[in-house]
């Protein structure tokens, strides 16, 4: 039995075996076998449904200095902004009318948005839209803060682990940040009852198949409700400006692998995938992805939330994005549903 068949049969491999599987990311037989199995599982649990999350990028101030990120603290060229609570609620109103029932509040780690301000925002959104899920993506906080956000009405939390390898983490981040703390945050969030999302960049500078193997082993252990992966795309104002972008093929391959490994996971076809390949998100659905996260942020701010270069969908109003996505999803035989899209996973 080959490594692909073994993986499909067992739903996981050892850290030592994964590189052999990942090495086949451009092998047409391996791609076909994994994709067919991934789609079989996707259809079994989710039929042909694609869930939407309305993304609201409410601040691009950040206290961290991650080497790959366009909104890192030391990027003096970034044009910084913060949305007011009223602007955030306006984004939610627009999104609600377009059928979104999950709002993702995402931002840099901005000290201005302290716990009191966040609690006020979360409560206001929940009050206005009690049938909606609130997802936070605002970085590493204390257990006490996470508890306060949960009590205020937050349902989910996205915190990409970025890389599960200590060595690779050090290559991508300054000394002030720690992988151990980031992983601990994820386990804490899960313990507090959040639906959690982890994830990583594909083809990040310095990444090896061995490091990716560590990511897969970590994800299997964490068993998150959602996994966000997308190709690394360089940003011109970072130390990795000249590095090549990650591979679309490897990203699609990993989407299939993750769907097989975590059958009921919510798996987005990310904007970064659509940035590198005009049909990247459609290919993502066909590889096992079942979530898409269109941008509800005010158009005037979208270009400022520039984690990487050439990001798509920064010019259209939310309604246009919604129509465009519906067409894209339907073009490959799926349908967008108006639904909170909660995780079917029970732990």
N, C-alpha and C positions, 0 to 999 in steps of 0.2 A: 504494500500500500504506500503510495506516494505521500509527501508531506501535505499536499492540498487535501487529499482524501482523508488523511488522518485528522486534519484540523476540522473539516466539515463534520466528521463523525463525532469527535470529542467536544467541539465547540471551544477548545482552548489548546494551547501548547505550552511547553516550558520556555523559560527565558532563552535557553540555549537553542531551542528549535525555531523560534520565530524568525531569526535572520534568514534561514533557509527558505521559509515561506515568502518573506518580503522581497527576497532576491528575485522572485518570479513576477514582479509587478508589471513587467511588460511582456510576459509570456501569454500568448492569446488563449491557450487552453486553460491555464490557471485562472486568468481573468474571467473567462466564460463560466467555469465551474463555480467560482466564488460568487460571481454576480447572480447566477441562477439561484443558488442557495440563499443568498441574501434577500433577493426579491421574493422568494417563496416564503421566507420567514416574515418579511415586511408585510406581505399580503395576508398571511395567516393572522397576524395580530392587529393590523391596521387597515386591512383591505386596500383600497386605492386612495386612502385619505392622506392629504397633506395638511399639517397644522400650521397656522400662522402665529407669529409673535410680533406685536408692534414694538419696534425698537425706538426708545427715546434717549438720545445721547445728551444728557442734561448739563454736563460740565466737561471741559477738556483741560482743566487745571489738574495737575497730578504732582504729588510729593515724591513719587518714585522716579528712578532714572534708568529704567530697563533699556539696555543698549539697542534694542531693535525697534523701539516704539517712537512714532512721530510726536506724541504728546508728552514725552519724557521731560522731567523737570528742567533739564539744562538746555532744552531746545528754545533758544531765545527768538527764533523765527516764527514759532507757533503763535497764531493769533488767538488769544484765549477768550473764552466766553463762559457764562453761566446762565442757564434758563431760570426764570423766576417760577415760583410755584404756579402762578397763573398761566404761564406759558406751558408748563408741563401738563396742567389740567386741560388746556386747549388742545394739546397733542392727543391726549386721551379721548377728548370729545370727538375730534376728527376721526381717530382710529375706531372708536366705538361705532360711529355711523357707517364705517366701511366694513364692519363685521369682525373687528378684532376683539377677542375676549381674553387675551393675555397682553399685558404691557410689561416691557423690559426696561427698567430704569438703569441705564448704564452710564458710567462716567469714570474719569480718572479718580485717584484717591485724593480728593479735594477736601482739606480740613475745614473749609468754609461750611460745607454741608456736614455739620456735626450731627450727633445723634438726635438732638432735639429737633433740628430742622428736618432731618430725614423722617423721623416719626410723624411729624406734622404733614409732610408730603404724602407718606404712605397712607395715613388715616384719611386724608382728603380724597385721594384716588379711590380708596376702598369705599368711602361714603358715597361718592358719586357713581361708582360702578361696582356695586356689591356682587354682581354676577361674573366679575372678571378676576383673573389671577394676576398677582403682582410678582414679578421676578426682579430681583436686584442683582446688579453686576457692578459692585463698587469696591471690590478688593478685600484686603485682609483687615479684619476688625477683631475686637475682643469678643469672647463668648457672651459677655454682658450686652454688648451692642447688638450682636446677632439676635439675642433673646428679645431685646426691646423692639427690634424691627419685626420680629415674628409676632409679638404681642400686638403690634400696631396693625398687622394685617398682611405682612409679606408672606408669600406662599413658597417661593422658589428662590434659589440663589445660584448664579453662575460664577465660577471662579476657575478659569483654566489653570491647570497645574503647570502648563508650559513645557516642562520636561520632568520626567520622574528620576532622571539621573543627576546625582549630586554634582558630578564633574561637569556635565553639560550645563546645569543650572548656573554654575559659577562662571562659565564662559559667556552666558547671556545677560547676567545681572550683576550689579555692583554688590560690594560686600555687605551693604546694609540690609539686603534682602536674603531670606533664608528659605530653602526648599522645605525644610522640616516644618517651619511655621505654616507655610502655604498648605502642605498636606494636612497638617493638624486642623487648619481652618475647615477644610472639606469634611473631615471626620466629625468635627464639632457641629457643623451645620446639619449634617445628617442626623446626628444624635438629637438635635433640637427639633427635628421633625420637618425640616425643609425638604422639598424635592430639590436635588442638587445636580449641577452640571459641572463637569471637568472638561479637560481637552488640551490640545497642543497644536503648535504650528508644524506643518509637514515641510521638511526641507529647510528648517531653520539652520543658520550658520553653525557648522560644527556637528550637525546631527549625523549619526551613523545608524545602520540597521540594528546594531546592538543597543543603542539608546532607545530606538523605537520599540524594541523588544521589552525594555524596562517600562515604557509607557503602557504597553498592552497588558503586562502583568499587573501593573498598578491599577489600571482601570478595572480589570477583572476582580481584583481584591476590593476596591472601593465600591464597585457595583452602583455607579451613579444612575440617576434617572435620565440624564441627558449627557451627550458627549459632543462638544463642539470642536471640530478640526477643520483647518483650511490651510492652503499653501502659504508658506512664508512669502511675503512681498516686501522688498526693501523700501525704506523711506530715505529720501535724499539728505535729510539733516541728521542722520545717525551714523555711527561708526560702521554699520553694515551696509552703507549706501551702495557699495560696489558689488555686494554679494549677489549671486544669481537667485532668482525666485525659486520657490519650491515647485515640485512636479505635480501637474494636474493628474497624470496617470497614477502616481503613487497615492495621491489623496483619494481618488476614486477606489483604488484597490483597498486602502485602509477603511474606507466607509463600508465596503462589503465585509471586510474582516471583523470590524466592530459590530456590525449588525448580527453576524453569526455568533460572535462571542457574547454579546449582550442582546438577546433576541427582542426584548421589549423596550429597548432604549429609545429615547427620542433623539433623533439624529439629524441635525440641520444640514442642508446644502447651503454653504455659507457664501456671503458676499465676495469674499476673497476668491473663491472658486469661480464665481461669475465674472470676476475682474480679469482673471488670466485666460478664461475661455468663454467666448460669448454664449456658448450653450452649456457652461459648466454646471449650473444648478440643475438643468434638465438631466444631464448625465449623472449628477449626484442622486436624483430620485431613482434613476434606473440602476444605481449601484446599491440602493438600500436606504437612502436618506428619506425622512418623512416630515421634516420641519423646514419652514423658510421664515426668515426674519426681516421683513421689509422695514424701511426707515420711516418713522413718523416725526422725526425731528423737524423743526422749522427749516425750510430750504436755505434761508440765509445763514444758518450755522453749519450746515452739513459738510461743506468743504473744510471747515475748521476742525472737525473731528477726524483728523487725518492720521490714523495709526500707520498707514502705509500709502504709497503713491498710487495714483490713477484709479482710486476707488470709484466704482460705478454707482449709478442711481443717486447722485448728489444734486441733480438739477430738477427732478420731477416732483410735482406735488404728490402727496400720499395717494390720492385717488387714481392718478395715472399709474403709479407703481402697482396699485392693487389690480388694476385692469391688466397691466402687462404681465404680472405674475400669474394671474388666472389663466391667461392665454398660454404662458410657458408651461404651466403645470398640466393643462389639458392637452397640450401638443404631444405629451408622452404618455397619455392615458391615465392621468391621476386627476383628483379633484380637490380643490381647496374647501375646507370646512370651517364654518363659523362655530367655534367651540373653544372652550378653555384648553382642551387637549392635555388633560392631566395624564401623568404617567400611569400605565396599568400595572407597574411593578409594585409588589408588596414585599416588604423586607422582613 
